[in-house]
Each structure stands twice: as C-alpha cells, then as structure tokens.
Amino acid sequence: MIRKKELLTFLFLSFSVFSQDLYVQEISDDYSDINQILKPLSLNIAIEQGMRKNFSENIRQNKKEIYKNQIQDNKESFYYPNLNLTLNASNQRIGTLKESGATTSRTSNVPTGSFGLEFGEYSIFNWGKDYLSYLNTKEFLERNKEKTSEESREFRQSIIIAYTNLIYLEQTVRIKKEQLRTSSFIYRLNRERVIQKKVSKHEYYQARSEYLRAQQEYFETKLTYENAHEEMAKLIDDEPGTKYQISQKFRHEKIKITLRGALDLSKKHSPFIKDGIASENIKKREYEIALKDNMPLPKITLDLGTYKHHFSPEGTRTLYQVDEENSNLELVATVNASWSIFGDGGLFNRRKLANARLAKENSTWNARSAKRSVEAYITKLFQEFSNAHDKIKILEARVPSLKKTMDLANNKYIESKGRYTDFHIALVEYFDAQLDYEKLKWEYTRNKILLAQIIGLEDLPGESFDNIIIKNEEAK
C-alpha cells in the first residue's frame, strides 16, 4: 500500500513537472536566423555608403548649393546695379483663319516693340541701412550653409555611433545567450533531480524561474539588436530587414583632450554657440535699422536709365532714357518716414523701438545661455568619463574573478555539494558584470563622439574615430 502510494505520487509529480514545460523553449540556441543572408559591413563602407545614399544627406548637399546661390544673389544685388534685359513686342498676325469685310482694326503682320538694357535705380547712400540689411542676409545665409556642413559631419558621426552600437549589442546578445545556456542546463538538471527527489520542488521552481527570466531577457536583447540593424539599414539606405555581419570591435581608449581644452575649442567651433552669436549679431543690426528708420534721413539714389532699341514697320531707333522725355543722370534724394501716434508701435514708434531693443537683449541672453549650456554639457561628459574610466578598471578585474566564482559554484551545485542560492547569486553577478563592462566601454566611446559633436569637430584632438575600430582577432 505504501509503495503504491509512493508510485502514484511519483507519477503525479512527473506529470505535473513535464506538463508545465509544454510551452517552454527547451533549446537555448536560437535558429531563427539560420537562413538569413548577412551582408558584410565595415565602418568605412558604412560611412561611404551613408554619405552617398542617405536621403537627408543628399538633400543637405542640394541645400548647400542653394545657399551658395542665394549668397551670390545677395552680394550682387547689393554691390551691382540691377541689370535687366527686356523685350516687349506687340501682337503679330501669323495667319488668318476666316476673312471678313471689316479690316480696319486688323492685327499687323509686322511686330512693333523694343529690346532694352535696363540699369535701374542704384542706391548711393542710405545711412548704412542697406548695408546692415545686406550683412544680416549674408550672415543668415552663410550660417545656414555652414549648418548643412555641420549636419553632414554629425550624420557621419551618427553612423559611427550606430556601428559601434551594433558591435556592443552583438556582445550583449552573446552574453545573454551564454547566460541562457547556463541557466538552461541547471534547470534541466533540476527537472530530473526533482523527480528523483534529489532536490526540493522549491529549488526546481527557482531554477525554472531563472531559466525563463534568462530566456525572456535573451529575446528582448535580440529584438534590440535586430532594431539596431534596422536603424543602420535606414542610415545607409539598405533594404529594410537587412542584417549585417560585422567582424570588427571598437577599441577602448582613455580620452586624450582635457576639459579646459574642450571648453576652449567649443567657444570657436560649437554649432550652438555659433547659432547664438549669429542671432545676436542679426538682432543688433535690426535694432540699428529700426533706429534709423525712425528718423527722417534722406536716401540718395541714381537712376541709371535704360538703353532701348525700338523696332516697327517704319524702321528702328535706339534711345537712352532715364524716364519719359528725360535722359539726364540725376542724383535724387528722397525722404520717407512714418510715425504712429496711437495703435501699432505706440507714440512715435516707441513700442516698436522698444521691441527691437528687447529682441536684441534677448538674443544676447540666448547667446550666453547657449554658451552656458554647451559648457555644462561638456563638463557633465567629462564627469562621466572620469567615473566610467574608474568603473571599467574595476570591472576588468572583477569579471574574471566572478567567472571563477560562478564556475566554482556551478560545479559544486552539479555535484550536490553547494546550495542553489549560492549558484544563482554567482550567476547573476557574473553576467550582470559582463553586461556592465560592455555597456560602459560603448557609452565611453559614444560620449567621445557626442563630445566632438557639441564642440563642433570631426574628430577629437589626438584621435580619429575611424581608428577606434579593430578586427576581432586584434581586440583584447
């Protein structure tokens, strides 16, 4: 009777254990990508292809050409007379579809009109208002043209960040797969042992929970890794769903530039500081223009006239005219001033002038704020460099030590000489330390690239981002 009861208990326990595993993946290896064709990719190829094929990058190159043309237009319209070729011709009869008796207003079959070269009106002196407007437009266009180059530089750096992120996530997937394999082995071992009553059901469920957690984290990490491939494909305009084979690692090196050196370089090259300075200069000139517009200052101009060649059935003639019946070159002074009494602008435009002055002051504050924000961000990055550098050195010593601890705890547990709790703690600490180590190295590299972006440089002094990539066999 006792043996029968024990047998029933054994069968029930066996059934309950195995039935709970029907929906649990038993194989730690993942074969979902076994038929996936991987595209070999190096950093140099990624940068070259991205700069050549990316949609936004091609748009930026065209915008740069547009700004070049607009800068030239602005210069010529200020420094040179506005020369125009004009052609005016009357209606000309080229055929008749239907004849009628009334021909008094019949269209001539010989055109009349004129062909001319217009010089137009040229501003001689306008108290600097025209020049200030020219400088504002010039600085605005040149800054926008410069920003397209800065955006291209940042795009190249974004490719480097995305590429190193792929390398980091590949290591993360490898670590998570190893963790899954280890926890899967202990789970299977305990699944057999619990039937044989060599471990408690509590230990079995602990191992099972750890296995399921490792499995979940592995697939979450793998999804993140696949999304990183998709982001890279988007940056370099590959087909959606492209997967890459990367046989490179990134080299971890301590940053060479100092905080003081980074701050000094940012004052000259930072895009954010340049934006603030350009805006401040423009608002200052707008305030000067507003002051001069509010005074009755005469504008002196010279109308250079027009050469016109007239043609008609009676013959041709060429005339030079400034205006109708006048061929004299005359300097003309005009005064245009308007002051509001009530309403928009206030009494004698006081509110209008006050708004221009306040906008100028705000631009100064914005420029200072941009400089302060850049300095704060650079300082924060250097604090992270210092902290990460110390942590990396600690983890370089800690990871091998935790590996030995986990191997020892694993062997003892397999031999039934250790507790599951000791093995579990050693397992989690070892793999978490590995992940922290890889993450810190990648974040350190990424922060160096972000530092170059905010300083406004292609690479940091003393190092090139192209050289942070090394082959797998060369990586330490």
C-alpha positions in Angstrom: 0.0 0.0 0.0 2.8 2.4 0.9 4.7 1.5 -2.3 1.6 2.1 -4.4 1.0 5.5 -2.8 4.7 6.4 -3.4 4.3 5.3 -7.1 1.2 7.4 -7.6 2.9 10.4 -6.0 6.0 9.9 -8.3 3.8 9.7 -11.4 1.7 12.7 -10.5 4.9 14.8 -9.8 6.5 13.6 -13.0 3.3 14.5 -15.0 3.0 17.9 -13.4 6.6 18.8 -14.0 6.7 17.8 -17.6 3.2 19.2 -18.4 4.3 22.6 -17.2 7.1 22.6 -19.7 5.0 22.1 -22.8 5.2 25.8 -23.7 8.7 26.4 -22.5 11.5 26.6 -25.1 13.9 23.7 -24.2 16.7 24.7 -26.7 18.8 27.6 -25.6 20.3 28.0 -29.1 18.4 30.2 -31.5 18.0 29.1 -35.1 15.6 31.8 -36.2 18.3 33.4 -38.4 19.8 30.2 -39.8 18.6 31.1 -43.4 19.3 34.8 -43.0 21.8 36.2 -45.6 24.2 38.5 -43.7 25.7 41.5 -45.5 29.4 42.1 -44.6 29.8 45.6 -43.3 32.8 47.6 -42.1 32.8 51.1 -40.7 34.4 52.6 -43.7 31.8 51.1 -46.0 29.0 52.2 -43.8 30.3 55.8 -43.8 30.9 55.9 -47.5 27.5 54.4 -48.4 25.7 56.5 -45.9 27.2 59.8 -47.1 26.4 58.7 -50.7 22.9 57.2 -50.5 21.2 58.6 -47.4 18.2 60.7 -48.4 18.7 63.5 -45.8 22.4 63.8 -46.7 21.6 64.2 -50.4 19.0 66.9 -49.5 21.6 68.7 -47.4 24.1 68.8 -50.3 21.5 70.4 -52.6 20.5 72.8 -49.8 24.2 73.8 -49.6 24.2 74.7 -53.3 21.0 76.7 -52.9 22.6 78.7 -50.1 25.7 79.3 -52.2 23.5 80.7 -55.0 21.5 82.9 -52.6 24.7 84.3 -51.0 25.9 85.2 -54.5 22.5 86.8 -55.3 22.5 88.8 -52.1 26.1 90.1 -52.9 25.3 91.1 -56.5 22.0 92.8 -55.7 23.8 95.0 -53.1 27.1 95.9 -54.9 25.9 96.0 -58.5 23.2 97.7 -60.4 20.2 95.6 -61.2 20.8 94.9 -64.9 17.8 93.5 -66.9 17.3 92.6 -70.5 13.7 93.3 -71.6 11.8 92.5 -74.7 8.4 94.0 -75.4 6.6 93.1 -78.7 3.1 93.9 -79.9 0.6 91.3 -81.2 1.7 89.9 -84.6 -0.6 88.3 -87.1 0.8 85.0 -88.3 -2.3 83.8 -90.2 -6.0 84.3 -90.9 -8.5 81.5 -90.3 -11.5 83.4 -91.7 -11.8 86.5 -93.8 -14.4 89.2 -93.2 -15.3 92.6 -94.7 -14.2 94.6 -91.6 -10.4 95.0 -91.6 -10.0 98.5 -90.0 -8.6 97.0 -86.8 -6.8 94.1 -88.4 -3.7 92.9 -86.5 -0.4 93.9 -88.2 1.7 91.1 -89.6 4.8 93.1 -88.6 5.6 93.3 -84.9 6.4 96.6 -83.1 8.2 96.9 -79.8 11.5 97.4 -78.2 14.6 95.5 -76.9 16.3 97.1 -73.9 19.0 97.0 -71.3 17.7 98.4 -68.0 20.2 99.6 -65.4 17.6 100.7 -62.9 17.9 102.7 -59.7 21.1 102.4 -57.7 21.3 103.4 -54.1 24.2 105.7 -53.4 23.8 106.4 -49.7 21.2 105.3 -47.2 22.8 105.9 -43.9 24.1 102.3 -43.7 20.6 100.8 -43.6 21.0 98.9 -46.9 24.4 97.7 -45.8 23.1 96.4 -42.5 20.3 94.6 -44.2 22.9 93.1 -46.6 25.0 91.9 -43.7 22.0 90.4 -41.9 21.0 88.4 -45.0 24.6 87.5 -45.7 25.2 86.2 -42.1 21.9 84.3 -42.1 22.6 82.5 -45.4 26.3 81.8 -44.5 25.3 80.4 -41.2 22.7 78.1 -42.8 25.2 77.0 -45.4 27.6 76.2 -42.6 25.0 74.3 -40.7 24.5 71.9 -43.7 28.2 71.0 -43.4 27.8 70.6 -39.6 24.8 68.4 -40.1 26.7 66.3 -42.6 29.5 65.9 -40.1 27.1 64.9 -37.3 25.5 62.4 -39.7 28.8 60.8 -40.3 29.3 60.6 -36.5 25.8 59.1 -36.1 26.8 56.3 -38.4 29.9 55.6 -36.2 27.6 55.6 -33.1 25.2 53.2 -34.8 28.0 51.0 -36.0 29.6 50.7 -32.5 26.2 50.2 -31.1 25.8 47.1 -33.3 29.1 45.8 -32.0 28.1 46.4 -28.4 24.7 44.8 -28.9 26.3 41.8 -30.6 28.3 41.3 -27.4 25.2 41.7 -25.3 23.4 39.0 -27.3 26.4 36.7 -26.9 26.4 37.2 -23.1 22.7 36.7 -22.8 22.9 33.5 -24.8 25.6 32.2 -22.6 23.5 33.1 -19.5 20.5 31.3 -21.0 22.6 28.2 -21.8 24.0 28.1 -18.3 20.6 28.5 -16.6 19.0 26.1 -19.1 21.5 23.4 -18.1 20.8 23.8 -14.3 17.0 23.9 -15.0 17.2 20.6 -16.9 19.3 19.1 -14.2 16.8 20.1 -11.5 14.0 18.8 -13.6 15.4 15.4 -13.5 16.5 15.7 -9.9 13.1 16.7 -8.6 11.6 13.6 -10.0 14.3 11.6 -8.2 13.7 13.7 -5.0 17.3 14.8 -5.0 16.2 18.5 -4.9 13.1 20.1 -3.5 10.3 21.4 -5.6 11.3 24.9 -4.4 14.8 24.6 -5.9 13.3 23.2 -9.1 11.0 26.2 -9.4 13.8 28.6 -8.6 15.9 27.1 -11.4 12.9 27.1 -13.8 12.1 30.8 -13.0 15.8 31.7 -13.6 15.7 29.9 -16.9 12.5 31.6 -18.0 13.9 35.0 -17.0 17.1 34.4 -18.9 15.1 33.3 -21.9 12.9 36.4 -21.8 15.9 38.7 -21.4 17.7 37.0 -24.3 14.9 37.5 -26.7 14.4 41.1 -25.6 18.1 41.8 -26.1 17.9 40.0 -29.5 15.0 42.3 -30.5 17.0 45.4 -29.6 19.9 44.0 -31.6 17.6 43.5 -34.7 16.2 47.0 -34.3 19.8 48.3 -34.4 20.3 46.5 -37.7 17.2 48.2 -39.0 18.5 51.6 -37.8 21.8 51.0 -39.6 20.0 50.0 -42.8 18.0 53.2 -42.6 21.1 55.3 -42.2 22.9 53.9 -45.1 19.8 53.2 -47.3 19.9 49.4 -47.4 16.8 47.4 -47.9 14.5 47.1 -44.9 15.3 43.9 -43.0 18.9 43.8 -43.9 21.1 42.0 -41.4 24.9 42.7 -41.1 27.9 40.6 -40.5 30.5 42.6 -38.5 33.9 41.2 -38.0 35.2 44.2 -36.0 35.3 45.5 -32.5 35.8 49.0 -31.2 38.9 49.9 -29.2 38.5 51.4 -25.8 41.0 54.2 -25.1 41.1 56.9 -22.5 40.2 60.3 -23.8 43.2 62.5 -24.6 41.7 66.0 -24.6 41.3 67.8 -21.3 38.2 69.6 -20.0 39.9 73.0 -20.4 40.9 72.2 -24.0 37.4 71.0 -24.8 35.9 74.2 -23.4 38.3 76.4 -25.4 37.6 74.7 -28.6 33.9 74.8 -28.1 34.0 78.6 -28.0 35.3 78.7 -31.5 33.6 75.7 -33.2 30.4 74.8 -31.3 27.4 75.0 -33.6 25.1 76.0 -30.7 27.4 78.9 -29.8 27.7 79.9 -33.4 23.9 80.0 -33.7 23.7 82.2 -30.7 26.3 84.6 -31.9 24.8 84.8 -35.4 21.3 85.5 -34.0 22.8 88.2 -31.6 24.6 89.9 -34.5 21.4 90.0 -36.6 19.2 91.4 -33.8 21.8 94.1 -33.1 21.7 95.2 -36.7 17.9 95.1 -36.8 17.8 97.4 -33.8 20.1 99.8 -35.6 17.9 99.7 -38.7 14.8 100.4 -36.6 16.5 103.5 -35.0 17.5 104.9 -38.4 14.1 104.1 -39.9 12.5 106.2 -37.2 14.5 109.3 -38.3 13.8 111.4 -41.4 17.0 110.5 -43.1 17.2 111.2 -46.9 18.1 108.3 -49.2 20.2 109.3 -52.2 19.8 107.3 -55.4 20.9 107.4 -59.0 18.6 106.2 -61.8 21.0 104.8 -64.4 18.3 104.6 -67.1 17.7 102.2 -70.0 19.0 101.7 -73.4 16.2 100.7 -75.7 16.2 99.6 -79.3 12.8 100.2 -80.8 11.5 98.4 -83.9 8.4 98.9 -86.1 7.4 98.8 -89.8 8.6 102.4 -90.1 12.1 101.4 -89.1 14.3 101.1 -86.0 15.9 103.5 -83.5 18.0 103.3 -80.3 17.4 105.6 -77.4 18.8 106.1 -73.9 16.3 107.3 -71.3 16.0 107.7 -67.6 12.3 108.2 -67.8 9.9 109.6 -70.3 11.4 112.5 -72.1 14.4 112.6 -69.7 17.9 111.4 -70.4 19.8 113.2 -67.6 21.7 111.3 -64.9 20.5 112.8 -61.7 21.2 112.2 -58.0 17.8 112.1 -56.3 17.2 112.5 -52.5 14.0 111.0 -51.1 12.8 111.1 -47.5 10.3 108.5 -46.3 9.4 108.5 -42.6 6.2 107.5 -40.8 5.4 107.8 -37.1 2.4 106.2 -35.5 0.5 108.3 -32.9 -1.7 105.6 -31.5 -2.1 101.9 -32.1 0.6 99.7 -33.6 4.0 100.9 -32.5 2.9 103.4 -29.9 3.5 107.1 -29.8 6.3 108.0 -32.3 7.0 104.2 -32.6 8.3 104.0 -29.0 6.9 100.5 -28.5 8.3 99.4 -31.9 11.8 100.6 -31.0 11.4 99.1 -27.5 10.5 95.7 -29.0 13.6 95.9 -31.3 15.8 96.7 -28.3 14.3 93.9 -26.2 14.7 91.4 -29.1 18.4 92.5 -29.2 18.8 92.0 -25.5 17.1 88.6 -25.7 19.5 87.5 -28.4 22.3 88.4 -26.1 20.8 86.3 -23.3 20.2 83.4 -25.7 23.8 83.5 -26.8 25.0 83.4 -23.2 22.6 80.7 -22.4 23.8 78.6 -25.4 27.4 79.1 -24.3 26.5 78.1 -20.7 24.6 75.0 -21.8 27.5 73.9 -24.0 29.9 74.3 -21.1 27.6 72.4 -18.7 27.1 69.5 -21.1 30.9 69.2 -21.8 31.6 69.3 -18.0 29.0 66.6 -17.5 30.5 64.4 -20.2 34.0 64.7 -18.5 32.5 63.8 -15.2 31.1 60.7 -16.9 34.5 60.0 -18.5 36.2 60.1 -15.1 33.5 57.9 -13.4 33.4 55.4 -16.3 37.1 55.1 -16.5 37.4 54.0 -12.9 34.4 51.6 -13.2 36.0 50.0 -16.3 39.2 49.3 -14.5 37.3 47.8 -11.6 35.2 45.6 -13.9 38.3 44.5 -15.8 39.5 42.9 -12.6 36.0 41.9 -11.3 34.7 40.0 -14.3 37.4 37.3 -14.3 37.0 36.9 -10.5 33.3 36.5 -10.8 33.8 34.0 -13.6 35.9 31.8 -11.3 33.3 32.2 -8.5 30.4 31.2 -10.8 32.3 28.2 -12.2 33.1 27.0 -8.7 29.5 27.5 -7.5 28.2 25.8 -10.6 30.5 22.7 -10.2 29.6 22.4 -6.5 25.9 22.6 -7.3 26.2 20.0 -10.0 28.0 17.7 -7.6 25.3 18.4 -5.0 27.9 20.0 -2.7 26.5 23.6 -2.9 23.3 25.5 -2.5 21.3 26.8 -5.4 21.2 30.2 -3.8 25.0 30.5 -4.0 25.0 29.4 -7.6 22.2 31.8 -8.5 23.9 34.8 -6.9 27.2 34.0 -8.6 25.4 33.5 -12.0 23.6 36.9 -11.8 26.6 38.8 -10.6 28.9 37.4 -13.3 26.7 38.1 -16.2 25.5 41.5 -14.9 29.2 42.5 -14.5 29.9 41.4 -18.1 27.0 43.5 -19.4 28.0 46.5 -17.3 31.6 46.2 -18.7 30.5 46.1 -22.3 28.0 48.9 -21.8 30.5 51.2 -20.1 33.0 50.7 -22.9 30.4 51.5 -25.5 29.0 54.5 -23.6 32.5 55.8 -23.2 33.1 55.6 -26.9 29.7 57.1 -27.7 30.3 60.0 -25.3 33.6 60.9 -27.0 31.7 61.2 -30.3 29.0 63.3 -28.7 31.7 65.5 -27.2 33.1 66.0 -30.7 29.6 66.9 -31.9 29.0 69.6 -29.3 32.5 71.0 -29.6 32.0 71.1 -33.4 34.8 68.9 -34.6 35.1 65.9 -37.0 37.3 64.0 -34.6 38.8 64.8 -31.2 42.3 66.1 -31.0 44.8 63.3 -30.9 42.5 60.6 -32.1 40.4 59.6 -35.1 37.1 57.9 -34.8 37.9 55.9 -37.9 40.7 54.2 -36.0 38.6 53.1 -33.0 37.6 50.0 -35.0 39.8 47.0 -35.0 39.5 43.4 -36.2 38.2 40.8 -33.9 41.5 38.9 -33.6 43.2 42.2 -32.7 40.8 43.1 -30.0 41.9 42.4 -26.4 
